[in-house]
Amino acid sequence: MLKPADPGPQPERPIGELVHELIEDGKDYARAELGLARAIAIAKARALAIPAALFGTAFIFALAAVTALAVGLVLALARLIGPLLGGVAGLLIFAAIAAGLGWYGSQRLKRDL
């Protein structure tokens, strides 16, 4: 069906009404943008949930492995130099490794920034 002919020029609307309509359109646009950003963030968070849980579990098992290594080292040293000195030696060895890694990390951070 054909559209009716254009009735002619529309009467001018007051400035206040135009400004109000512009503000409402801007609010609607901002709400839509925030909704889109929220939807994207939720989708990314859901996509990262399982890998993050897997990395966390892997970290816990890595800690268990390092603990087993430390206990094994202390028990081996305990046979050679006694339990107390073996524990102290194990403490010093792993503290030195931790200090070295911390120092290296801080140097890399200073260099990269």
C-alpha distances in whole Angstrom, upper triangle without the diagonal:
4,7,9,12,15,17,20,23,24,27,29,30,34,36,37,34,33,36,35,32,33,36,34,32,35,37,34,34,38,37,35,38,41,39,38,42,43,41,43,46,46,45,48,50,49,50,53,55,56,58,59,61,62,64,65,67,68,69,71,73,74,76,77,78,80,82,83,84,86,88,89,90,92,94,95,96,98,100,101,102,101,98,98,99,96,94,94,94,91,90,91,89,86,86,87,84,82,83,83,79,78,80,78,75,76,77,74,72,74,73,69,69
4,6,9,12,14,17,20,21,24,27,28,32,34,35,32,31,34,34,30,32,35,33,31,34,36,33,34,37,37,35,37,40,39,38,42,43,42,43,47,47,46,49,51,50,51,54,56,57,59,60,62,63,64,66,68,69,70,72,74,75,77,78,79,81,83,84,85,87,89,90,91,93,95,96,97,99,101,102,102,102,99,99,99,97,94,95,95,91,90,91,90,86,86,87,84,82,83,83,79,78,80,78,75,76,77,73,71,73,73,69,68
4,6,9,11,14,17,17,21,23,24,28,30,31,28,27,30,30,27,28,32,30,28,31,33,30,31,35,35,33,35,38,37,37,40,41,40,42,45,45,44,47,50,49,50,53,54,56,58,59,61,62,63,65,67,68,69,71,73,74,75,77,78,80,81,83,84,85,87,89,90,92,93,95,96,97,100,101,101,101,98,98,98,96,93,93,93,90,89,90,88,85,85,85,83,80,81,81,78,77,78,77,73,74,75,72,69,71,71,67,66
4,6,8,11,14,15,18,21,23,27,29,30,27,26,30,30,27,29,32,30,29,32,34,32,32,36,36,35,37,40,39,39,42,44,42,44,47,48,47,50,52,52,53,56,57,59,60,61,63,65,66,67,69,71,72,74,76,76,78,80,81,82,84,86,87,88,90,92,93,94,96,97,99,100,102,104,104,103,100,100,100,98,95,96,96,93,91,92,91,87,87,88,85,83,84,84,80,79,81,79,75,76,77,74,72,73,73,69,68
4,6,9,12,13,17,20,22,26,28,30,27,26,29,30,27,28,32,31,29,32,34,32,33,36,37,35,38,41,40,40,43,45,44,45,48,49,48,51,53,53,54,57,59,61,62,63,65,66,67,69,71,72,73,75,77,78,79,81,82,83,85,87,88,89,91,93,94,95,97,98,100,101,104,105,105,104,102,101,101,99,96,97,97,94,92,93,92,88,88,88,86,83,84,84,81,79,81,79,76,76,77,74,72,73,73,69,68
4,5,8,10,13,16,18,22,24,26,23,22,26,27,24,25,29,28,26,29,32,30,30,34,35,33,35,38,38,38,41,43,42,43,46,47,47,49,52,52,53,55,57,59,60,61,63,65,66,67,69,71,71,74,75,76,77,80,81,82,84,86,86,88,90,91,92,94,96,97,98,99,102,103,103,103,100,99,99,97,95,95,95,92,90,91,90,86,86,86,84,81,82,82,78,77,79,77,74,74,75,72,69,71,70,67,65
4,7,8,11,14,17,20,23,25,22,22,25,26,24,25,29,28,27,30,32,31,31,35,36,35,37,40,39,40,43,44,44,45,48,49,49,51,54,54,55,57,59,61,62,63,65,67,68,69,71,73,73,75,77,78,79,82,83,84,85,87,88,89,91,93,94,95,97,99,100,101,104,105,105,104,101,101,101,99,96,96,96,93,92,92,91,88,87,88,86,83,84,84,80,79,80,79,75,75,76,74,71,72,72,69,67
4,6,9,12,15,19,21,23,21,20,24,25,23,24,28,27,26,29,32,30,31,34,35,35,37,39,39,40,42,44,44,45,48,49,49,51,54,54,55,58,59,62,63,63,66,67,68,69,72,73,73,75,78,78,79,82,83,84,85,88,88,89,91,93,94,95,97,99,99,101,104,105,104,104,101,101,101,99,96,96,96,93,91,92,91,87,87,87,85,82,83,83,80,78,79,78,74,74,75,73,70,71,71,68,66
4,7,9,12,15,17,20,18,17,21,22,20,21,25,25,24,27,29,28,29,32,33,33,35,37,38,38,41,42,43,44,46,48,48,50,52,53,54,56,58,61,61,62,64,66,66,67,70,71,72,74,76,76,77,80,81,82,83,86,87,87,90,91,92,93,96,97,98,99,102,103,102,102,99,98,98,97,94,94,94,91,89,90,89,85,85,85,83,80,81,80,77,76,77,75,72,72,73,70,68,68,68,65,63
4,6,9,12,15,17,15,14,18,19,17,19,22,22,21,24,26,25,26,29,31,30,32,35,35,36,38,40,40,42,44,45,46,48,50,51,52,54,56,58,59,60,62,64,64,65,68,69,69,71,74,74,75,78,79,80,81,84,84,85,87,89,90,91,93,95,95,97,100,100,100,100,97,96,96,94,91,91,92,89,87,87,87,83,82,83,81,78,79,79,75,74,75,74,70,70,71,69,66,67,67,64,62
4,6,10,12,15,13,13,17,18,16,18,21,21,21,24,26,26,27,30,31,31,33,35,36,37,39,41,41,43,45,46,47,49,51,52,53,55,57,60,61,61,63,65,65,66,69,70,70,72,75,75,76,79,80,81,82,85,85,86,88,90,91,92,94,96,96,98,100,101,101,100,97,96,97,95,92,92,92,89,87,88,87,84,83,84,82,79,79,79,76,74,75,74,71,70,72,69,66,67,68,64,62
4,7,9,12,10,10,13,15,14,16,19,19,19,22,24,24,25,28,29,29,31,33,34,35,37,39,40,41,43,45,46,47,49,50,52,54,55,58,59,59,61,64,64,64,67,68,68,70,73,73,74,77,78,78,80,82,83,84,86,88,88,89,92,93,94,95,98,99,98,98,95,94,94,92,89,89,90,87,85,85,85,81,80,81,79,76,76,76,73,71,73,72,68,68,69,66,63,64,65,61,59
4,7,8,7,7,10,11,11,13,15,16,17,19,21,21,22,25,26,27,29,31,32,33,35,36,37,39,41,42,43,45,47,48,49,51,53,56,57,56,58,61,61,62,64,66,66,68,70,71,71,74,76,76,77,80,81,81,83,85,86,87,89,91,91,92,95,96,96,95,92,91,91,90,87,86,87,84,82,83,82,79,78,78,76,73,74,74,71,69,70,69,66,65,67,64,61,62,63,60,57
4,5,5,7,9,10,11,13,15,16,17,19,20,21,23,25,26,27,29,31,32,33,35,36,38,39,41,42,44,45,47,48,50,51,53,56,57,56,59,61,61,61,64,66,66,67,70,70,71,74,75,75,77,79,80,80,83,85,85,86,89,90,90,92,95,96,95,94,91,90,90,89,86,85,86,83,81,82,81,78,77,77,76,73,73,73,70,68,69,69,65,64,66,64,60,61,62,59,56
4,5,5,6,9,10,10,12,14,15,16,18,20,21,22,24,26,27,28,30,31,33,34,36,37,39,40,42,43,45,46,48,49,51,54,55,54,56,59,59,59,62,64,63,65,68,68,68,71,73,73,74,77,78,78,80,82,82,83,86,88,88,89,92,93,92,91,89,87,87,86,83,83,83,80,78,79,78,75,74,74,73,70,70,70,67,65,66,65,62,61,62,60,57,58,58,55,53
4,5,5,6,9,10,11,12,14,15,16,18,20,21,23,24,26,27,28,30,31,33,34,36,37,39,41,42,43,45,47,48,49,52,53,52,55,57,57,57,60,62,61,63,66,66,67,69,71,71,72,75,76,76,78,81,81,82,84,86,86,87,90,91,90,90,87,85,86,84,81,81,81,79,76,77,77,73,72,73,71,68,68,69,66,64,65,64,61,60,61,59,56,57,58,55,52
4,5,5,6,9,10,11,12,14,15,16,18,20,21,22,24,26,27,29,30,31,33,35,36,37,39,41,42,43,45,47,48,51,52,51,54,56,56,56,59,61,61,62,65,66,66,69,70,70,72,74,75,76,78,80,80,81,84,85,86,87,90,91,90,89,86,85,86,84,81,81,81,79,76,77,77,73,72,73,71,68,68,69,66,64,65,65,61,60,62,60,57,57,58,55,53
4,5,5,6,9,10,10,12,14,15,16,18,20,21,22,24,26,27,28,30,31,33,34,36,37,39,40,42,43,45,46,50,50,50,52,55,55,55,58,60,59,61,64,64,65,67,69,69,70,73,74,74,76,79,79,80,82,84,84,86,89,89,89,88,85,84,84,83,80,80,80,77,75,76,75,72,71,72,70,67,67,67,64,62,63,63,59,58,60,58,54,55,56,53,50
4,5,5,6,9,10,10,12,14,15,16,18,20,21,22,24,26,27,28,30,31,33,34,36,37,39,40,42,43,45,48,49,48,50,53,53,53,56,58,57,59,62,62,62,65,67,67,68,71,72,72,74,76,76,77,80,81,82,83,86,87,86,86,83,81,82,80,77,77,77,75,72,73,72,69,68,69,67,64,64,64,61,59,60,60,56,55,57,55,52,52,53,50,48
4,5,5,6,9,10,11,12,14,15,17,18,20,21,23,24,26,27,29,30,31,33,35,36,37,39,41,42,43,47,47,47,49,52,51,52,55,56,56,58,60,61,61,64,66,66,67,70,71,71,73,75,76,76,79,80,81,82,85,86,85,84,81,80,81,79,76,76,76,74,71,72,72,68,67,68,66,63,64,64,61,59,60,60,56,55,57,55,52,53,54,51,48
4,5,5,6,9,10,10,12,14,15,16,18,20,21,22,24,26,27,29,30,31,33,35,36,37,39,41,42,45,46,46,48,50,50,51,54,55,55,57,60,60,60,63,65,65,66,69,70,70,72,75,75,76,78,80,80,82,85,86,85,84,81,80,81,79,76,76,76,74,71,72,72,68,67,68,66,63,64,64,61,59,60,60,56,55,57,55,52,53,54,50,48
4,5,5,6,9,10,10,12,14,15,16,18,20,21,22,24,26,27,28,30,32,33,34,36,37,39,40,44,44,44,46,49,49,49,52,53,53,55,58,58,59,61,63,63,64,67,68,68,70,73,73,74,76,78,78,80,83,83,83,82,79,78,79,77,74,74,74,71,69,70,69,66,65,66,64,61,61,61,58,56,58,57,53,53,54,52,49,50,50,47,45
4,5,5,6,9,10,10,12,14,15,16,18,20,21,22,24,26,27,28,30,32,33,34,36,37,39,42,43,42,44,47,47,47,50,52,51,53,56,56,56,59,61,61,62,65,66,66,68,70,71,72,74,76,76,77,80,81,80,80,77,76,76,74,71,71,72,69,66,67,67,63,62,63,61,58,59,59,56,54,55,55,51,50,52,50,47,48,49,46,43
4,5,5,6,9,10,11,12,14,15,16,18,20,21,22,24,26,27,29,30,31,33,35,36,37,40,42,41,43,46,46,46,49,51,50,52,55,55,56,58,60,60,61,64,65,65,67,70,70,71,74,75,76,77,80,81,80,79,76,75,76,74,71,71,72,69,66,67,67,63,62,64,62,58,59,60,56,54,56,55,52,51,53,51,48,49,50,47,45
4,5,5,6,9,10,11,12,14,15,16,18,20,21,23,24,26,27,29,30,32,33,35,36,39,40,40,42,44,45,45,48,49,49,51,54,54,55,57,59,59,61,63,64,65,67,69,70,71,73,74,75,76,79,80,80,79,76,75,75,74,71,71,71,68,66,67,66,63,62,63,61,58,58,59,56,54,55,54,51,50,52,50,47,48,49,45,43
4,5,5,6,9,10,10,12,14,15,16,18,20,21,22,24,26,27,28,30,32,33,34,38,38,38,40,43,42,43,46,47,47,49,52,52,52,55,57,57,58,61,62,62,64,66,67,68,70,72,72,74,77,77,77,76,73,72,73,71,68,68,68,65,63,64,63,60,59,60,58,55,55,56,52,51,52,51,48,47,49,46,43,45,45,42,40
4,5,5,6,9,10,11,12,14,15,16,18,20,21,22,24,26,27,28,30,31,33,36,37,36,38,41,41,41,44,46,45,47,50,50,51,53,55,55,56,59,60,60,63,65,65,66,69,70,71,72,75,76,75,75,71,70,71,69,66,66,67,64,61,62,62,58,57,59,57,53,54,55,51,49,51,50,47,46,48,46,43,44,45,42,40
4,5,5,6,9,10,10,12,14,15,16,18,20,21,22,24,26,27,29,30,31,35,36,35,37,40,40,41,43,45,45,47,49,50,50,53,55,55,56,59,60,60,62,65,65,66,69,70,71,72,75,76,75,75,72,71,71,70,66,67,67,64,62,63,62,59,58,59,57,54,55,55,52,50,52,51,48,47,49,47,44,46,46,43,41
4,5,5,6,9,10,11,12,14,15,17,18,20,21,23,24,26,27,29,30,33,34,34,36,39,39,39,42,43,43,45,48,48,49,52,53,54,55,58,58,59,61,63,64,65,67,69,69,71,73,74,74,74,71,70,70,68,65,65,65,63,61,61,61,57,56,57,55,52,53,53,50,48,50,49,45,45,47,44,41,43,44,40,38
4,5,5,6,8,10,10,12,14,15,16,18,20,21,22,24,26,27,28,32,32,32,34,37,36,37,40,41,41,43,46,46,46,49,51,51,52,55,56,56,58,60,61,62,64,66,66,68,71,72,71,71,68,67,67,65,62,62,62,60,57,58,58,54,53,54,52,49,50,50,47,45,47,46,42,42,44,42,39,40,41,38,36
4,5,5,6,9,10,10,12,14,15,16,18,20,21,22,24,26,27,30,31,30,32,35,35,36,38,40,40,42,44,45,45,48,50,50,51,54,55,55,57,60,60,61,63,65,66,67,70,71,70,70,67,66,66,64,61,62,62,59,57,58,57,54,53,54,52,49,50,51,47,46,47,47,43,43,45,43,40,41,42,39,37
4,5,5,6,9,10,10,12,14,15,16,18,20,21,23,24,26,29,30,30,32,34,34,35,38,39,39,41,44,44,45,48,49,50,51,54,55,55,57,59,60,61,63,65,66,67,70,71,71,70,67,66,67,65,62,62,62,59,57,58,58,54,53,55,52,49,50,51,47,46,48,47,43,43,45,42,40,42,42,39,37
4,5,5,6,9,10,11,12,14,15,17,18,20,21,23,24,27,28,28,30,32,32,33,36,37,37,39,42,42,43,46,47,47,49,51,52,53,55,57,58,59,61,63,63,65,67,68,68,68,65,64,64,62,59,60,60,57,55,56,55,51,51,52,49,46,47,48,44,43,44,43,40,40,42,39,36,38,39,35,34
4,5,5,6,8,10,10,12,14,15,16,18,20,21,22,26,26,26,28,31,30,31,34,35,35,37,40,40,41,43,45,45,47,49,50,51,53,55,55,56,59,60,61,62,65,66,66,65,62,61,62,60,57,57,57,54,52,53,53,49,48,50,47,44,45,46,42,41,43,42,38,38,40,38,35,37,38,34,33
4,5,5,6,9,10,10,12,14,15,16,18,20,21,24,25,25,27,30,30,30,33,35,35,37,39,40,41,43,45,45,46,49,50,51,53,55,56,57,59,60,61,62,65,66,66,65,62,62,62,60,57,58,58,55,53,54,53,50,49,51,48,45,47,47,43,42,44,43,40,40,42,39,37,39,40,36,35
4,5,5,6,9,10,11,12,14,15,17,18,20,23,24,24,26,28,29,30,32,34,34,36,38,39,40,42,44,44,46,48,49,50,52,54,55,56,58,59,60,62,64,65,65,65,62,61,62,60,57,57,57,54,52,53,52,49,49,50,47,44,46,46,42,41,43,42,38,39,41,38,35,38,38,35,33
4,5,5,6,9,10,11,12,14,15,16,18,21,22,22,24,26,26,27,30,31,31,33,36,36,37,40,41,41,43,45,46,47,49,51,52,53,55,57,57,59,61,62,62,62,59,58,58,56,54,54,54,51,49,50,49,46,45,46,44,41,42,42,39,37,40,38,35,35,37,34,32,34,35,31,30
4,5,5,6,9,10,10,12,14,15,16,20,21,20,22,25,25,25,28,30,30,32,34,35,36,38,40,40,41,44,45,46,48,50,50,52,54,55,56,57,60,61,61,60,57,57,57,55,52,53,53,50,48,49,48,45,44,46,43,40,42,42,39,37,40,39,35,36,38,35,33,35,36,32,31
4,5,5,6,9,10,11,12,14,15,18,20,20,22,24,25,25,28,29,30,32,34,35,36,38,39,40,42,44,45,46,48,50,51,52,54,55,57,58,60,62,62,61,58,58,58,56,53,54,54,51,49,50,49,46,46,47,44,41,43,43,40,39,41,40,36,37,39,37,34,37,38,34,33
4,5,5,6,9,10,11,12,14,17,18,18,20,22,23,24,26,28,28,30,32,33,34,36,38,38,40,42,43,44,46,48,49,50,52,54,55,56,59,60,60,59,56,56,56,54,51,52,52,49,47,48,47,43,43,45,42,39,41,41,37,36,39,37,34,35,36,33,31,34,34,31,30
4,5,5,6,9,10,11,12,15,16,15,18,20,20,21,24,25,25,27,30,30,31,34,35,36,37,39,40,41,43,45,46,47,49,51,52,53,56,57,57,56,53,53,53,51,48,49,49,46,44,45,44,40,40,42,39,36,38,38,34,33,36,35,31,32,34,31,29,32,32,29,28
4,5,5,6,9,10,10,14,15,15,17,19,20,20,23,24,25,27,29,30,31,33,35,35,37,39,40,41,43,45,46,47,49,51,52,53,55,57,57,56,53,53,53,51,48,49,49,46,44,46,45,41,41,42,40,37,39,39,36,35,37,36,33,34,36,33,31,34,35,32,31
4,5,5,6,9,10,13,14,14,16,18,19,20,22,24,25,27,28,29,31,33,34,35,37,39,40,41,43,45,46,47,49,50,52,53,55,57,57,56,53,53,54,51,49,50,49,46,45,46,45,41,42,43,40,38,40,40,36,35,38,37,33,35,37,34,32,35,35,32,32
4,5,5,6,9,11,12,12,14,16,17,18,20,21,22,24,26,27,28,30,32,33,34,36,37,38,40,42,43,44,46,48,49,50,53,54,54,54,51,51,51,48,46,47,46,43,42,43,42,38,38,39,37,34,36,36,32,32,34,33,29,31,33,30,28,31,32,28,28
4,5,5,6,10,10,10,12,14,15,15,18,20,20,22,24,25,26,28,30,31,32,34,35,36,38,40,41,42,44,46,47,48,51,52,52,51,48,48,49,46,43,44,44,41,40,41,40,36,36,38,35,32,34,35,31,30,33,32,29,30,32,30,28,31,32,28,28
4,5,5,8,10,10,11,14,15,16,18,19,21,22,24,25,26,28,30,31,32,34,36,37,38,40,41,43,44,46,47,49,51,52,53,52,49,49,50,47,44,46,46,42,41,43,41,38,38,40,37,34,37,37,33,33,36,35,31,33,35,32,31,34,35,32,32
4,6,7,8,9,11,13,14,15,17,18,20,22,23,24,26,28,29,30,32,33,35,36,38,39,40,42,44,45,46,48,50,51,52,51,49,49,49,46,44,45,45,41,40,42,40,37,37,39,36,33,36,36,32,32,35,33,30,32,34,31,29,33,33,30,30
4,6,5,6,9,10,11,12,14,15,16,18,20,21,22,24,26,27,28,30,31,33,35,36,37,39,40,42,43,45,47,48,48,48,45,45,46,43,40,41,41,38,37,38,37,33,34,35,32,30,32,32,28,28,31,30,26,28,30,28,26,30,30,27,27
4,6,5,6,9,10,11,12,14,15,17,19,20,21,23,25,26,27,29,30,32,33,35,36,38,39,41,42,43,46,47,47,47,44,44,44,42,39,40,40,37,36,38,36,33,33,35,32,30,32,33,29,29,32,31,28,30,32,29,28,32,32,29,30
4,5,5,6,9,10,11,12,14,15,17,18,20,21,23,24,26,27,29,30,32,33,35,36,38,39,41,42,44,46,46,45,43,43,44,41,38,40,40,36,35,37,36,32,33,35,32,30,32,33,29,29,33,31,28,31,33,30,29,33,34,31,31
4,5,5,6,9,10,10,12,14,15,16,18,20,21,22,24,26,27,28,30,31,33,34,36,37,39,40,42,44,44,44,41,42,42,39,37,38,37,34,33,35,33,30,31,32,29,27,30,30,26,26,29,28,25,28,30,27,26,30,30,27,28
4,5,5,6,9,10,10,12,14,15,17,19,20,21,23,24,26,27,29,30,31,33,35,36,37,39,41,42,43,42,39,39,40,37,35,36,36,32,31,33,31,28,28,30,27,25,27,28,24,24,27,26,23,25,28,25,24,28,29,26,27
4,5,5,6,9,10,11,12,14,15,17,18,20,21,23,24,26,27,29,30,32,33,35,36,37,40,41,42,41,38,38,39,36,34,35,35,31,31,33,31,27,29,30,27,25,28,29,25,26,29,28,25,28,30,28,27,31,32,29,30
4,5,5,6,9,10,11,12,14,15,16,18,20,21,23,24,26,27,29,30,32,33,35,36,38,39,40,40,37,37,38,35,33,34,34,30,30,32,30,26,28,29,26,25,28,28,24,25,29,27,25,27,30,27,27,31,31,29,30
4,5,5,6,9,10,10,12,14,15,16,18,20,21,22,24,25,27,28,30,31,33,34,36,38,38,38,35,35,36,33,31,32,31,28,27,29,27,23,25,26,23,21,24,24,21,21,25,23,21,24,26,24,23,27,28,25,27
4,5,5,6,9,10,11,13,14,15,17,19,20,21,23,24,26,27,29,30,32,33,35,37,37,36,33,33,34,31,29,30,30,26,26,28,26,22,24,25,23,20,23,24,21,21,25,24,21,24,26,24,24,27,29,26,27
4,5,5,6,9,10,11,12,14,15,17,19,20,21,23,24,26,27,29,30,31,33,35,36,35,32,33,33,30,28,30,30,26,26,28,26,23,24,26,23,22,25,26,22,23,27,26,24,26,29,27,27,30,31,30,31
4,5,5,6,9,10,10,12,14,15,16,18,20,21,23,24,26,27,29,30,32,33,34,34,31,32,32,29,27,29,28,24,24,26,24,21,23,24,21,20,23,23,20,21,25,24,22,25,27,25,25,29,29,28,29
4,5,5,6,9,10,11,12,14,15,16,18,20,21,23,24,26,27,28,31,32,32,32,29,29,30,27,25,26,25,22,21,23,21,18,19,21,18,16,20,20,17,18,22,21,19,22,24,22,22,26,27,25,27
4,5,5,6,9,10,11,12,14,15,17,18,20,21,23,24,26,27,29,31,31,30,27,28,28,25,23,25,25,21,21,23,21,18,20,22,19,17,21,22,19,20,24,23,21,24,27,25,25,29,30,29,30
4,5,5,6,9,10,10,12,14,15,16,18,20,21,22,24,25,27,29,30,29,26,27,28,25,23,25,24,20,21,23,21,18,20,22,19,18,22,23,20,21,25,24,23,26,28,27,27,31,31,30,32
4,5,5,6,9,10,11,12,14,15,16,18,20,21,23,24,26,27,28,28,25,26,26,23,21,23,22,18,18,20,18,15,17,19,16,15,19,19,16,18,21,21,19,23,25,23,24,27,28,27,29
4,5,5,6,9,10,10,12,14,15,16,18,20,21,22,25,26,26,26,23,23,24,21,18,20,20,16,16,18,16,13,15,17,15,13,17,18,16,17,20,20,19,22,24,24,24,27,28,28,29
4,6,5,6,9,10,10,12,14,15,16,18,20,21,23,25,25,24,21,22,23,20,18,20,20,16,16,19,18,15,17,19,17,16,20,21,19,20,24,24,23,26,28,27,28,31,32,31,33
4,5,5,6,9,10,10,12,14,15,16,18,20,22,23,24,24,21,22,23,19,18,20,19,15,16,19,16,14,17,18,16,16,19,20,18,20,23,23,22,25,27,26,27,31,31,31,33
4,5,5,6,9,10,10,12,14,15,16,18,20,21,22,22,19,20,20,17,15,17,16,12,13,15,13,10,13,15,12,12,16,16,15,17,20,20,19,22,24,24,25,28,29,29,31
4,5,5,6,8,10,11,12,14,15,16,19,20,20,20,17,18,18,15,13,15,15,11,12,15,13,10,13,16,14,13,17,18,17,19,22,22,22,24,27,27,27,30,32,31,33
4,5,5,6,9,10,10,12,14,15,17,19,20,19,16,18,18,15,14,16,16,12,14,16,15,13,16,18,16,16,20,21,20,22,25,25,25,27,29,29,30,33,34,34,36
4,6,5,6,9,10,10,12,14,16,17,18,18,16,17,17,14,13,15,14,10,12,14,12,10,14,15,13,14,18,18,17,20,22,22,23,26,27,27,29,31,32,32,35
4,5,5,6,9,10,11,12,15,16,16,16,13,14,14,11,9,11,10,7,9,11,9,8,11,13,12,13,16,17,17,19,21,22,22,25,27,27,28,31,32,32,34
4,5,5,6,9,10,10,13,14,15,14,11,13,13,10,9,12,12,8,10,13,12,11,14,16,16,16,19,21,20,22,25,25,26,28,30,31,32,34,36,36,38
4,5,5,6,9,10,11,13,14,14,12,14,14,11,11,14,12,10,12,15,13,13,16,17,16,18,21,22,21,24,26,26,27,30,31,32,33,36,36,37,39
4,5,5,6,8,10,11,12,12,11,13,12,8,9,11,9,7,10,12,10,10,14,15,14,16,18,19,19,22,24,24,25,28,29,30,31,34,35,35,37
4,5,5,6,9,10,10,9,8,9,9,5,5,8,7,5,9,11,10,11,13,15,15,17,19,20,21,23,25,26,27,29,30,31,33,35,36,37,39
4,5,5,7,9,10,9,7,10,11,7,8,11,11,9,12,15,14,14,17,19,19,20,23,24,24,26,28,29,30,32,34,35,36,38,40,40,42
4,5,6,7,9,9,9,12,11,8,10,13,11,10,13,15,13,15,18,19,18,21,23,23,24,27,28,29,30,33,34,34,36,38,39,40,42
4,5,5,6,7,8,10,8,5,8,10,8,8,11,12,11,13,16,17,17,20,21,22,23,25,27,28,29,31,33,34,35,37,38,39,41
4,5,5,4,4,7,7,4,7,10,9,10,13,14,14,16,18,19,20,22,24,25,26,28,29,31,32,34,35,36,38,40,41,42,44
4,6,6,7,11,10,8,11,13,12,13,16,17,17,19,21,22,23,25,27,27,29,31,32,33,35,37,38,39,41,43,44,45,47
4,6,9,11,9,8,12,13,11,13,16,16,16,18,20,21,22,24,26,26,28,30,31,32,34,36,37,38,40,42,42,44,46
4,7,8,6,6,10,10,9,11,14,14,15,17,19,20,21,23,24,25,27,29,30,31,33,35,36,37,39,41,42,43,45
4,6,6,6,9,10,10,12,14,15,16,18,20,21,22,24,25,27,28,30,31,33,34,36,37,39,40,42,43,44,46
4,6,5,6,9,10,10,12,14,15,16,18,20,21,22,24,26,27,28,30,31,33,34,36,37,39,40,42,43,45
4,5,5,6,9,10,11,12,14,16,16,18,20,21,22,24,26,27,28,30,31,33,34,36,37,39,40,42,43
4,5,5,6,8,10,10,12,14,15,16,18,20,20,22,24,25,26,28,30,31,32,34,36,37,38,40,42
4,5,5,6,9,10,10,12,14,15,17,18,20,21,23,24,25,27,28,30,32,33,34,36,37,39,40
4,5,5,6,9,10,11,12,14,15,16,18,20,21,22,24,26,27,28,30,31,33,34,36,37,39
4,5,5,6,9,10,10,12,14,15,16,18,20,21,22,24,25,26,28,30,31,32,34,36,37
4,5,5,6,9,10,11,12,14,15,16,18,20,21,22,24,26,27,29,30,31,33,34,36
4,5,5,6,8,10,11,12,14,15,17,18,20,21,22,24,26,27,28,30,32,33,35
4,6,5,6,8,10,10,12,14,15,16,18,20,21,22,24,26,27,28,30,31,33
4,6,5,6,9,10,10,12,14,15,16,18,20,21,22,24,25,27,28,30,31
4,6,5,6,9,10,11,13,14,15,17,18,20,21,23,24,26,27,29,30
4,5,5,6,9,10,11,12,14,15,16,18,20,21,22,24,26,27,28
4,5,5,6,8,10,10,12,14,15,16,18,20,21,22,24,25,27
4,5,5,6,9,10,10,12,14,15,16,18,20,21,22,24,26
4,5,5,6,9,10,11,12,14,15,16,18,20,21,22,24
4,5,5,6,9,10,10,12,14,15,16,18,20,21,22
4,5,5,6,8,10,11,12,14,15,16,18,20,21
4,5,5,6,8,10,11,12,14,15,16,18,20
4,5,5,6,9,10,10,12,14,15,16,18
4,5,5,6,9,10,10,12,14,15,16
4,5,5,6,9,10,11,12,14,16
4,5,5,6,9,10,10,12,14
4,5,5,6,9,10,10,12
4,5,5,6,9,10,11
4,5,5,6,9,10
4,5,5,6,8
4,5,5,6
4,6,5
4,6
4
